[in-house]
């Protein structure tokens, strides 16, 4: 199910920023030359579909893919305006880095970028951990939104031959 966030109610959270600084985690917009490295990191953890969405976000102007890194190592990512305008996601944090607030920091920073771009609301498409989104940014479920924009989406497959 999709969820809705009121961006006009969001404010930066100095505690989250401080927590990231204490851990040496930097959150910033990705750079186009990082596309391959980010895609290679996403694919085994979250699948090729998310690589496709990240690619769209990274090629937008301004770039709508944010990354979290620690000592030059990618820890997580978050995108917006990838599948649809006004949509947050996909987003993911490396399994070994979970529980450190990185996902929450990426979520908030990305949603604040959306607010700066002029959005009043954000849709979290196919929201996974709904309690996390509700607790972190006050997201509310959008009734009747499943499967929503993902209805009839093609499945990835491997070619079994070459067309002539």
N, C-alpha and C positions, 0 to 999 in steps of 0.2 A: 504494500500500500504506500502511496505517496504521502508526504507530510508537508505542511505549510509553515513557514517561519516569517514573522513580522520583522523585517530588517530595520524598520524605523525605531524599534524598541531596543536594538542591540547597542551595546557600548563596549569599548575595549576593556579587557580585564587585566589590570596590572599584576595580579597574583599569577595568572597564567603566564604572562610575559616573564615575570621574575623566575618562575619555575623552569621555563625553557632556558633562560640565561644561566641559571645555576647548573643545568645539565649540559650546557654547551651546545644546545640545539638552536639552529638558525632556521627561521621560516621566511621564505622569499618566493617571488615569482621565478619560475623556471626560465632558463635561457634556451633559445632555439637550438644551439649546438649540443644541448643535453638531451635532445629528443631520443636518440638511440639508446643512450645509457639508461634513461628513465624507462623506456619501453622494455629493455632487456631485464630491468629490475621488476617491473610490473608483471610481465608475462608468466613466469613460473609461480608467482604468489597469488595472482588474481585472474589470470587468463587474458587471451588475446583480445577479447571484446573490450576490456578496459584499456588496453593499449590503443585501440582505435579511437576511443573517446578522448584519451589523454592527447593523442596526436592532434585531434581537432582543436582542443583547448590550447595546446602549445603553439598552434599556428594562427591563433586569433591575435588581433591587435586592439588593445593590449593583451598580452598572454594571459589566459585564464586558467593556468595550472600553477599551483603553488607546491613547493616541496619543503620537507623538513630534513635537515642534514645535521650530522654530528661529526666533526673532524673529517669533513669531506666524504662521509658515507651517507647514502640515502637511507632515511628512516621511514619516510612516508610521503604521501602526496594527496592533494585534493584539487578537484577541478570544478569549474562552473561553465555554463554556456557550452557544454560539450554535446550532449544529445539534443537538447532544446534550449532556447534562450530562457533565462530565468530559472534554470534547473541547477541545483548543486549536485555534484557527484560526477564521476565516481571518486571515491576516496578510500585510502587504505594505509595501514601502518604495518611495518614488518612485525611478525609474530613475536620476535625476541624483544621488541621495543614497546610492546603494549603494556598498559597499566602505568605509564609514566606521564600521561597527560598530553602526549603528542597529537593524538587524534582530536582531542578537544581544542587544542591550540590551532591546528590546521582548520578545523571546522569554523571556529570563530573568525580567524583571520580571513578566510575565504569569503564568508558571509559579509564581513565588513567591506571587503573589496567589491562585492556585489552592490552593497548600499552606496558606496562611493561612485559606482558606475550609474547610479540613478534608479536602481530597483527598489521598490517598496516592500516586495515580498520575494521569497525564494521557495521553490518547490524542491524537496528532497525526493528524487525519483526512486521508487522501489526501496524505500528506507528499510535497511536491515534492522539494526538495534534501536527500535523505536523509543525504548525507555531512555537510552543515551541521548537521543536527539531532543526528547521532551525535557529532560533534566538540564542539558547543556545550553539550549537556546530557545526553550519554550515551544518547540515544534508541536503541531497538532495534526492528527490524521485527517486526510481528505477522503471522506466516505465515497465509495464507488469508484475509486481511482485504480483498481487492480483489474486487469493488467495495464490499463491506461495506455500511454504512448508506446509501450512495449508489445502491444497486441500484434500478432502476426509477424514478429521480427524473424528474419532468416537465421537459421542455425549455421554455425561454422562447420564446414566439411572439407575434406581433402579430395582433390580431383583424382578420378580413377582413370583418366585418359586425357589426351590433348585433342581439342576440336580441330577439325581440318578446315 
